[in-house]
Amino acid sequence: MAEVSVIIPTYNRAGSLGRSLGSVLGQTYGDLEVIVVDDASSDHTEEVVTALDDARVRYLRHTVNRGAAAARNTGLKHASGRYVAFQDSDDEWLPEKLGLQMDILDRASDKVGVVHTGFSRLRGEEHKSTEWLPKHLQVGDIRRHILGGNFIGTPTALVRIECFERAGVFDNLLPQLEDWEMWIRIAQFYSAAYVDRVLVITHELVDSLSADLDTLISAHEYILEKHYDLFTKDRKSLAAEYYWIGNLLCRAGNMKRGRECFLKALGSNPLSVKCLPGILFSLLGRAGFVRMAGFREKIRER
């Protein structure tokens, strides 16, 4: 039995899976098992895994595609470690990631359920890099902060297995944001710790699910409905979620529903200064909204 179970869900990522697996097997912390869950790939994923010939690697396969949440849950069912980490088949870990996280968990109280890290995101063929080091919000009791948006990248997290026994596993009904919804539930029982370093490199691909606006909107609406009681306890978080859904709706061209969400955001938090510009921009149509919202974001970045 390994101390850490690393779960890698994958679907038609044979081209990048080897890089991902190599970064896990190359960790300075070696007491681990790797569970690759193939979500019914049609490429040569199985050959990539079996070619490694490493006793620490186990290969499981779904006969039909069930989504990332279901694949992670399959991995959890077969995990033997006291701790669980998640890697994506597109991404890379730096060699010291698990070691630094285990050092923290070994010294932490049982109340700490998750240790996460910073990460660097590479976008497009030019590999434009953006570092994400969420130095605020990230430690201790994160119940309120996690409602305001996800700051725990799934490949950055190391989690006590008992968290899933207490809070439940990933929600199979979510095609996106299943990690955020999972952290919302875990945060009701456990606190978080953080390694203030970039230890994960994520690769944002052209065919990534995150590019599907309709799916992303549905996921946000589902999470808001599922955890509405939690959101209503923090009006700023409720307003932020309504605003975010309104923003996505307008970007998808549904201006009327977008404005309705902006108005709900304003009603939840009348001090939210970004709601009024959102309402005004929505009157310009989809193209006008995207152009003006982008212009406003550039001004804020200066």
Secondary structure as GFF3:
##gff-version 3
##sequence-region A 1 302
A	DSSP	beta_strand	4	10	.	.	.	ID=ss1
A	DSSP	alpha_helix	14	25	.	.	.	ID=ss2
A	DSSP	beta_strand	32	38	.	.	.	ID=ss3
A	DSSP	alpha_helix	45	50	.	.	.	ID=ss4
A	DSSP	beta_strand	57	61	.	.	.	ID=ss5
A	DSSP	alpha_helix	68	78	.	.	.	ID=ss6
A	DSSP	beta_strand	83	86	.	.	.	ID=ss7
A	DSSP	beta_strand	92	93	.	.	.	ID=ss8
A	DSSP	alpha_helix	97	107	.	.	.	ID=ss9
A	DSSP	beta_strand	112	123	.	.	.	ID=ss10
A	DSSP	beta_strand	128	132	.	.	.	ID=ss11
A	DSSP	alpha_helix	143	147	.	.	.	ID=ss12
A	DSSP	three_ten_helix	154	156	.	.	.	ID=ss13
A	DSSP	beta_strand	158	160	.	.	.	ID=ss14
A	DSSP	alpha_helix	161	167	.	.	.	ID=ss15
A	DSSP	alpha_helix	178	186	.	.	.	ID=ss16
A	DSSP	beta_strand	191	204	.	.	.	ID=ss17
A	DSSP	three_ten_helix	209	211	.	.	.	ID=ss18
A	DSSP	alpha_helix	213	226	.	.	.	ID=ss19
A	DSSP	alpha_helix	228	232	.	.	.	ID=ss20
A	DSSP	alpha_helix	235	251	.	.	.	ID=ss21
A	DSSP	alpha_helix	255	268	.	.	.	ID=ss22
A	DSSP	alpha_helix	275	282	.	.	.	ID=ss23
A	DSSP	alpha_helix	285	301	.	.	.	ID=ss24
###
